[in-house]
Amino acid sequence: MVLMGALLVVSAVTAVVAVVVILILLSHPPLPLPKVYALIALFLFSLAVALYCYGWFSVSLGGPFPELCQSENEAGAELAAIKQQYWPLRSACLYSDGSTVEHVSMSINVLVCLSASSGLVSAGTSVFLRKRVGQSPGATS
């Protein structure tokens, strides 16, 4: 749990630093586009890690919902087990009649996947632009 907490703090700080550096780069032209895309990728990957850590803590600590698993469901069945799954992030209350009540919405998983995939696209764009600049005639490194 301490490792996930440290990872959450590091990823959140990295995301904030990436945004600050992007803002500094935008205020000082000429704009180095490959570096901006690389920083955007760093921000998006850090955001994905921070969101995943938040979801992990939500699952581990019982979820971001008002009540934890009830000892009986509405039909009167006893609580049999609590199942926690870390990908996709979810916490489920399993009852003796076979019913399941899941907590932690898919929105966290969707946001993690979207920010990670956007980060991959941004990293790919950065690599493409860097190679393209390196191949142009008269370019100096």
KEKOL-625270 format. One record per atom (N, C-alpha, C, O): residue in one letter; atom name; x, y, z. Coordinates in steps of 0.1 Angstrom, whole numbers. Example, Ala and Ser with C-alpha at 12.3 -4.5 7.8 and 13.67 -1.06 7.14 Angstrom:
a N 132 -57 78
a CA 123 -45 78
a C 132 -33 78
a O 142 -33 85
s N 128 -22 71
s CA 137 -11 71
s C 129 0 79
s O 134 11 80
***
This chain:
m N 8 -12 0
m CA 0 0 0
m C 9 13 0
m O 5 23 -6
v N 20 12 7
v CA 29 24 7
v C 35 26 -6
v O 36 37 -11
l N 38 15 -14
l CA 44 16 -27
l C 34 23 -36
l O 37 32 -44
m N 21 19 -36
m CA 11 26 -44
m C 9 40 -40
m O 6 49 -49
g N 10 43 -28
g CA 9 57 -23
g C 20 66 -29
g O 18 77 -33
a N 32 60 -28
a CA 44 67 -33
a C 43 69 -48
a O 46 79 -54
l N 38 58 -55
l CA 36 59 -70
l C 25 70 -73
l O 27 77 -83
l N 15 71 -65
l CA 5 81 -67
l C 11 95 -66
l O 8 104 -74
v N 18 97 -55
v CA 24 110 -53
v C 34 114 -64
v O 34 125 -70
v N 43 104 -68
v CA 53 107 -78
v C 46 110 -92
v O 50 119 -99
s N 36 102 -95
s CA 29 104 -108
s C 21 118 -108
s O 21 124 -118
a N 15 121 -97
a CA 8 134 -96
a C 18 146 -98
a O 16 156 -105
v N 30 145 -91
v CA 40 155 -91
v C 46 156 -106
v O 48 167 -111
t N 48 145 -112
t CA 53 144 -125
t C 43 151 -135
t O 47 158 -144
a N 31 148 -134
a CA 21 154 -142
a C 20 169 -141
a O 19 177 -151
v N 21 174 -128
v CA 21 189 -126
v C 34 195 -132
v O 33 205 -138
v N 45 189 -130
v CA 58 194 -136
v C 57 194 -151
v O 62 204 -157
a N 52 184 -157
a CA 51 183 -171
a C 42 195 -177
a O 45 201 -187
v N 31 198 -170
v CA 23 209 -174
v C 30 222 -173
v O 29 231 -181
v N 37 224 -162
v CA 45 237 -160
v C 55 238 -171
v O 57 249 -176
v N 63 228 -174
v CA 73 228 -184
v C 67 231 -198
v O 72 239 -206
i N 55 225 -201
i CA 48 228 -213
i C 44 243 -214
i O 46 249 -224
l N 39 248 -203
l CA 35 262 -203
l C 48 271 -205
l O 47 282 -212
i N 59 268 -199
i CA 71 275 -201
i C 76 275 -215
i O 79 285 -221
l N 75 263 -221
l CA 79 261 -236
l C 70 269 -245
l O 75 275 -255
l N 57 270 -242
l CA 48 277 -250
l C 50 292 -249
l O 46 299 -259
s N 56 297 -239
s CA 58 311 -237
s C 71 316 -243
s O 74 328 -243
h N 80 306 -248
h CA 93 310 -253
h C 94 304 -267
h O 100 293 -269
p N 90 311 -278
p CA 91 306 -291
p C 106 307 -295
p O 114 314 -289
p N 111 299 -305
p CA 103 290 -313
p C 100 277 -306
p O 108 273 -297
l N 89 271 -309
l CA 84 260 -302
l C 90 247 -307
l O 88 244 -319
p N 97 240 -298
p CA 102 227 -302
p C 91 216 -302
p O 89 210 -291
l N 84 214 -313
l CA 73 205 -313
l C 76 191 -308
l O 67 185 -300
p N 87 184 -312
p CA 89 171 -306
p C 90 170 -291
p O 85 161 -285
k N 96 181 -285
k CA 97 181 -271
k C 83 184 -264
k O 80 178 -254
v N 75 192 -271
v CA 62 195 -265
v C 54 182 -265
v O 47 179 -255
y N 54 174 -276
y CA 47 162 -277
y C 52 152 -267
y O 44 144 -261
a N 65 151 -265
a CA 71 142 -255
a C 66 146 -241
a O 63 137 -233
l N 66 159 -238
l CA 61 163 -225
l C 46 160 -223
l O 41 157 -212
i N 38 162 -234
i CA 24 158 -234
i C 22 143 -231
i O 14 139 -223
a N 31 135 -237
a CA 30 121 -235
a C 34 118 -220
a O 27 110 -214
l N 44 125 -215
l CA 48 123 -201
l C 36 126 -192
l O 33 119 -182
f N 30 138 -195
f CA 18 142 -187
f C 7 131 -187
f O 1 128 -177
l N 4 127 -199
l CA -7 117 -201
l C -4 104 -194
l O -13 98 -188
f N 9 99 -195
f CA 12 86 -188
f C 12 88 -173
f O 7 79 -166
s N 16 100 -168
s CA 16 102 -154
s C 2 103 -149
s O -2 98 -138
l N -7 109 -157
l CA -21 110 -154
l C -27 96 -153
l O -35 93 -144
a N -24 88 -163
a CA -29 74 -163
a C -25 66 -150
a O -33 59 -144
v N -12 68 -147
v CA -7 61 -134
v C -14 67 -122
v O -18 59 -113
a N -16 80 -121
a CA -23 86 -110
a C -37 81 -109
a O -42 78 -98
l N -44 80 -120
l CA -58 76 -120
l C -59 61 -116
l O -68 57 -109
y N -49 53 -121
y CA -49 39 -117
y C -47 37 -102
y O -54 29 -96
c N -37 45 -97
c CA -35 44 -82
c C -47 48 -74
c O -50 42 -64
y N -54 59 -79
y CA -66 63 -72
y C -76 52 -72
y O -82 49 -62
g N -78 46 -84
g CA -87 34 -85
g C -83 23 -76
g O -91 16 -70
w N -70 20 -76
w CA -65 9 -67
w C -68 12 -53
w O -73 3 -46
f N -66 24 -48
f CA -69 27 -34
f C -84 26 -32
f O -89 22 -22
s N -92 30 -42
s CA -107 29 -41
s C -111 15 -39
s O -120 12 -31
v N -105 6 -47
v CA -108 -8 -45
v C -103 -14 -32
v O -111 -21 -25
s N -91 -10 -28
s CA -85 -16 -16
s C -92 -11 -4
s O -93 -18 6
l N -97 2 -4
l CA -103 7 8
l C -118 7 8
l O -125 12 17
g N -124 -1 -2
g CA -138 -3 -2
g C -146 5 -12
g O -158 3 -13
g N -139 13 -20
g CA -146 20 -31
g C -151 34 -27
g O -154 37 -15
p N -153 42 -37
p CA -158 56 -35
p C -174 56 -35
p O -180 63 -44
f N -180 49 -26
f CA -194 48 -26
f C -198 50 -11
f O -190 47 -2
p N -211 54 -9
p CA -215 57 5
p C -215 46 15
p O -212 47 26
e N -218 34 10
e CA -219 23 20
e C -211 11 15
e O -209 9 3
l N -205 4 24
l CA -197 -8 21
l C -207 -20 18
l O -219 -17 18
c N -202 -31 17
c CA -211 -43 14
c C -220 -45 26
c O -216 -44 38
q N -233 -47 23
q CA -243 -49 34
q C -241 -64 38
q O -237 -72 30
s N -244 -67 51
s CA -243 -81 55
s C -254 -90 49
s O -252 -102 48
e N -265 -83 44
e CA -275 -90 36
e C -279 -82 25
e O -280 -69 26
n N -282 -88 13
n CA -287 -80 2
n C -302 -78 4
n O -308 -82 14
e N -309 -72 -6
e CA -323 -68 -5
e C -332 -81 -5
e O -343 -81 1
a N -327 -92 -10
a CA -334 -104 -10
a C -333 -112 3
a O -339 -122 5
g N -323 -108 11
g CA -321 -115 24
g C -310 -124 24
g O -307 -131 34
a N -302 -126 13
a CA -291 -135 12
a C -279 -129 20
a O -277 -117 19
e N -272 -138 27
e CA -260 -134 35
e C -248 -131 26
e O -247 -136 15
l N -240 -122 30
l CA -228 -118 23
l C -218 -130 24
l O -215 -135 35
a N -214 -135 13
a CA -205 -147 12
a C -190 -143 11
a O -182 -149 17
a N -188 -132 3
a CA -174 -128 1
a C -173 -115 -5
a O -183 -110 -11
i N -162 -108 -4
i CA -159 -96 -11
i C -147 -99 -20
i O -137 -103 -16
k N -149 -96 -33
k CA -139 -99 -43
k C -134 -86 -48
k O -141 -77 -52
q N -120 -85 -48
q CA -114 -73 -53
q C -106 -77 -65
q O -98 -87 -65
q N -107 -69 -76
q CA -99 -71 -88
q C -92 -59 -92
q O -98 -48 -91
y N -79 -60 -95
y CA -72 -48 -98
y C -70 -44 -112
y O -65 -33 -115
w N -74 -53 -121
w CA -76 -48 -135
w C -86 -57 -142
w O -83 -69 -143
p N -97 -53 -147
p CA -101 -39 -145
p C -104 -37 -130
p O -108 -46 -123
l N -103 -24 -126
l CA -105 -21 -112
l C -120 -23 -108
l O -129 -17 -114
r N -122 -31 -98
r CA -136 -33 -93
r C -135 -39 -79
r O -126 -46 -76
s N -146 -37 -72
s CA -148 -43 -59
s C -162 -49 -59
s O -172 -41 -62
a N -164 -61 -56
a CA -177 -68 -57
a C -181 -75 -44
a O -173 -81 -38
c N -193 -73 -40
c CA -199 -80 -29
c C -206 -92 -34
c O -216 -91 -42
l N -202 -104 -30
l CA -208 -117 -35
l C -217 -122 -24
l O -213 -123 -12
y N -230 -125 -27
y CA -239 -130 -17
y C -242 -145 -19
y O -240 -150 -30
s N -248 -151 -9
s CA -250 -166 -9
s C -260 -170 -20
s O -260 -182 -24
d N -269 -161 -25
d CA -278 -165 -35
d C -272 -164 -49
d O -279 -166 -59
g N -259 -160 -50
g CA -252 -159 -63
g C -253 -145 -68
g O -247 -142 -79
s N -259 -135 -62
s CA -260 -122 -67
s C -247 -114 -64
s O -240 -118 -54
t N -244 -105 -72
t CA -232 -97 -70
t C -236 -82 -71
t O -243 -78 -80
v N -230 -74 -62
v CA -231 -59 -63
v C -217 -54 -65
v O -208 -55 -56
e N -215 -48 -77
e CA -202 -42 -80
e C -201 -28 -77
e O -210 -20 -78
h N -189 -24 -72
h CA -186 -10 -69
h C -174 -5 -77
h O -166 -14 -82
v N -172 7 -78
v CA -161 14 -86
v C -165 13 -101
v O -164 2 -107
s N -170 24 -106
s CA -175 24 -120
s C -164 22 -130
s O -152 24 -127
m N -168 19 -142
m CA -158 18 -153
m C -152 31 -157
m O -142 31 -165
s N -157 42 -152
s CA -151 55 -156
s C -136 56 -153
s O -129 62 -161
i N -132 51 -142
i CA -118 51 -138
i C -110 43 -149
i O -100 48 -154
n N -115 31 -152
n CA -108 22 -161
n C -107 29 -175
n O -97 28 -182
v N -118 35 -179
v CA -119 42 -192
v C -109 53 -192
v O -102 55 -202
l N -109 61 -182
l CA -100 73 -181
l C -85 68 -182
l O -77 75 -188
v N -82 58 -175
v CA -68 52 -175
v C -65 48 -189
v O -54 51 -194
c N -73 40 -195
c CA -71 36 -209
c C -70 47 -219
c O -61 47 -228
l N -79 57 -218
l CA -78 68 -227
l C -66 77 -225
l O -59 80 -235
s N -62 80 -213
s CA -50 88 -211
s C -37 80 -215
s O -28 86 -221
a N -37 67 -212
a CA -25 59 -216
a C -24 58 -232
a O -13 60 -237
s N -35 56 -238
s CA -35 55 -253
s C -32 68 -259
s O -25 69 -269
s N -37 79 -254
s CA -34 92 -259
s C -19 95 -257
s O -13 102 -265
g N -14 91 -246
g CA 1 92 -243
g C 9 85 -253
g O 19 90 -258
l N 4 73 -257
l CA 12 65 -267
l C 11 73 -281
l O 21 73 -288
v N 0 78 -284
v CA -1 86 -297
v C 8 98 -296
v O 15 101 -306
s N 8 105 -285
s CA 16 117 -284
s C 31 113 -284
s O 39 120 -291
a N 35 102 -278
a CA 49 97 -279
a C 53 94 -293
a O 64 97 -297
g N 44 87 -300
g CA 47 83 -314
g C 48 96 -322
g O 57 96 -331
t N 40 106 -320
t CA 41 118 -328
t C 54 125 -325
t O 60 130 -334
s N 58 125 -312
s CA 71 131 -309
s C 82 124 -316
s O 91 131 -321
v N 82 111 -316
v CA 93 103 -323
v C 93 106 -338
v O 103 108 -344
f N 81 106 -344
f CA 79 109 -358
f C 85 123 -362
f O 92 124 -371
l N 81 133 -354
l CA 86 146 -357
l C 101 148 -355
l O 107 155 -362
r N 106 141 -345
r CA 120 142 -342
r C 128 135 -354
r O 138 141 -358
k N 123 124 -359
k CA 130 118 -370
k C 128 126 -383
k O 137 127 -391
r N 117 132 -384
r CA 114 140 -396
r C 123 153 -396
r O 128 156 -407
v N 125 159 -385
v CA 134 170 -384
v C 148 166 -386
v O 156 173 -393
g N 152 154 -382
g CA 166 149 -384
g C 169 146 -398
g O 180 146 -402
q N 158 143 -406
q CA 160 139 -420
q C 159 151 -430
q O 163 150 -441
s N 155 162 -425
s CA 153 174 -434
s C 167 179 -437
s O 176 179 -429
p N 169 184 -450
p CA 182 189 -454
p C 185 202 -446
p O 177 211 -444
g N 198 202 -442
g CA 203 214 -436
g C 200 214 -421
g O 202 224 -414
a N 194 203 -415
a CA 191 203 -401
a C 203 200 -393
a O 212 192 -397
t N 204 207 -382
t CA 216 204 -373
t C 210 199 -360
t O 199 203 -355
s N 218 190 -354
s CA 213 184 -341
s C 219 192 -329
s O 216 188 -318
***
